[in-house]
Every structure is written in C-alpha cells, then in structure tokens.
Amino acid sequence: MSKIIVQGGKQLSGVIEVNGAKNSALPILAATLIAEGEYKLDNVPDLKDIRTMIKLLQTFGLEIEKIGEHSYKIINTGVSDIEAPYELVKEMRASFVVMGPLLSNLKKAKVSLPGGCAIGTRPIDFHLAGFAKLGCKIVLDQGFVSAEASELVGNKIKLPFPSVGATENILMAGVKAKGETRISNVAREPEIDDLCNFLNKMGAQISGIGTDELIITGVEKLTPCQYNIIPDRIEAGTFIIASIITGGSLEIAGVVENHLGGFIKKLEKMGVEFEFVGDKIKVKANLEKLKSIKISTEPYPGFPTDLQAQTMVLLSLANGNSEIKETIFENRFMHVLELDRMGANIKLDGNKAKITGPVKFNGAEVSATDLRAGAALVLAGIVAKGETIINEIHHIERGYENLVERLLLVGVDIKKV
Ligand code: EPU
C-alpha cells in the first residue's frame, strides 16, 4: 500500500499550474459515445478516474489513444455493447453518466447501479425520472438499471435539486430527442457549461447555458470535434489554500477567476486578499489575523462542497469559532476525526462542523477517506510540526494528478513510498 509522507513547516514558492477539470473531462469523455467519428480531447487530466472512464468506453467498443500528456484521440466506429459492468461503476460513480449518451445514440442502455459511497447515499432517482420523461421505460433488476425507448421525445423536466450528474445525464439523453427539451432547476457548475459547449460544438442546440434552465432543441445528428477541457477549479482552490497557509509566496497558474466566485468571496471575508494577473492568482494573507467565518456549502455559484474539507484546515488556523454547514452530502465529514488527530479542534453537530482556532497542527499517521478529505490531510501535513503519514492515497490519486511531484517542485518536503 502506498503512502504519502510530508515533513511540515517548509516555505513554498514558485508557480503551480492547475490541470484540466476532472469533473468536466468525465462527462465529455462519456459524450463521445453519442456520435460516430474521430474526436480529439485536450487538457484531459491524467487521473485514475479518467482511466476508469476510458476503460468503460473501451468496453463499449471505442478506440482510445493517448496522443500527448493530456490529449486523447477517440474513435467511435459504432458502439458495440450497451452494458456498463459493476466492476467499473462501483470503482467510480461518475460512470453512471454514460447512460444519457448511450440512450441518445442507441435508445437503450444497461448500467450497473452505483451502490454506496463514502460521502453520502447519492441516489440516481433524478436521472431516472428525467429519462422516463423523455420516453424511456426503466427497469431495475439484479443491480442493473435498464432503459429503453422506441423514440426519445423532448419534454419539460424540473429537477427537484440542481444535481450535477442528473443535469449532465438528462442533457446528453436529450440532445437528439424529438422537439424541445426544457430542463429547469439545473446545476450551473462550470463543468455543466463546458459539457454544453462541447455538445454545441458537435452540433447540438443547447441554450440557457449558465442559467437554471437549459433548452435543448433536438437535432438529427451530432458530429465529433476537437475540444479543450476547462481548468479544474477545485484543484485551483486546493492550491490557493496551500499558498495562504504557507505565507502566500506560491502562485497558482491556469485559474479561471469567475469559476471561483463563492469560494473567493468567503476567503475575502476571512481577510485574504487576491490578485489576479491574467490566469495567475496570488494571495496575500496574514495568517495570525485570519478571521473566523460561517460557511454553508451550496450548488454553484455558492461555496463548493468539494472544497469543504480543505477549507476546514484553513479555518483551523483562523482566530475564533468558525462553522461549516454541509448541505450537499450527508456524510462528508469523515476527515474531521483525522484532522482532530492532527491537533484540530473540530466538533460535529449534525450537518455542521464547529471549528475552533487557531490550532497548531502536529504530524500524525492518518488515512484519506475520500478524495477531498485526502487533499485536506496533505494541506494539514504541509503546515504540521513533524511528519505526517497519509494512508489510502488511492483516493487522492483519483482527482489530483502527480500531486506529490508537483508539490515537491514548489518546496513541500513530500514523498510517496
Ligand atoms: N441526488 C439525489 N438524486 C439524484 C442525484 C443526486 O438525491 O438522482 C442528491 C445527491 O445525493 C446529493 C445531491 O443531490 O445529495 C447533489 O449530488 P449531485 O448529483 O450534484 O452530485 P454528483 O453529480 O454525484 C458531482 C461531482 C462531485 C461533487 C458534486 C456536487 C462529478 C463526477 N462529481 O457529483 O465531485 O461533489 O457534483 O458538486 O462531477 C469530487 O470531485 O470529489 C466529487 C465528489
């Protein structure tokens, strides 16, 4: 079992570059199931989750070649299978997002139910209700969900909650549906805009991008294209916190300023100042004067749940009592116990975490319980006194490419053993 070992207390400096967004690349890769022909995708991060999606696409008959560090050629000569197996879906829940593209292309799909997850129950009922509204007959049997339609027909669909995955799946199912599909109360995350822009580049007719209603006029045919994935705003946010907690000499490059809205606003309230120069961001913060704040995770443009764990490390260094309310996932506090073992003072009260600071982190042996929890432990390790050993780092590798190597280059004393 690999581990990450961090010796805390080093000064960071230089520039760290943000990679392409995992949560954009995954649905965009899945969307290549929709139309036959050759695609080229650039700025795709080299991650375990991406490799899982590629494996899944290969089981459907797609030919995929890595043609550069972050570029892939994908050839769809016809989808040969419609079944997404349990082994791959259980490895990565986002695999479920192949259902919409398969339905769009072949009007049928069979995908294993994703099952449990460390951060919450994460049902898929909104996805299925959306497919049913487009005319699909849905059958759940033996751990699989099958959907089939003689014809997909546009409809009005209102999501009960702006779910990222449901928005993506229903959108992809709808691009070739007959007539108009209106999906309201959709997720507005930048990754949704990226998927819409990709589909429109393929010839789809989607409007309302960036608003809470997407209007899709069904088209007969989509055509493959080349596309550049947007930078990963969660990776950017993680590095921004790394910079703040180590004195601000680390610059972060490849950031889209307005993708960070809700996150930046909260950090400004704490007393952090930001300077954007082109796609680079510099932070200025006096760690001793950081103010405590209250945060509630919200769908975009609110404060992202994917930065909740990492922000807890920052709030532990701020003065006074902070609070984070987690409203998106019911069980996304597994990192709290691990951070407390490193010296944090965080108490849980239902879906709220009460954080008292400032504390001094001490190195300890800990375990990453999910991707973002793992990132939080690395951040705590960077400022901790002594050595932090992080286990279960396969979670971290799902979403941060070469994290150890990249942090090493900017001054962190870190290694993978
Ligand atoms: N939900 C339902 N029914 C559904 C779908 C969702 O009740 O049919 C609930 C979920 O249980 C959850 C809430 O709605 O409580 C939001 O879930 P959402 O569907 O928006 O999440 P997701 O699509 O499964 C994506 C990201 C997550 C990110 C969330 C929220 C991908 C591959 N994953 O998940 O990313 O936390 O949106 O922004 O895009 C991560 O990268 O670490 C990660 C977990």
Residues whose N, C-alpha, C, O or C-beta is under 5 A from the ligand:
A	BS01	EPU	N23 A94 T121 R122 P123 I124 D125 F126 H127 F161 P162 S163 V164 G165 A166 T305 D306 I328 F329 L371
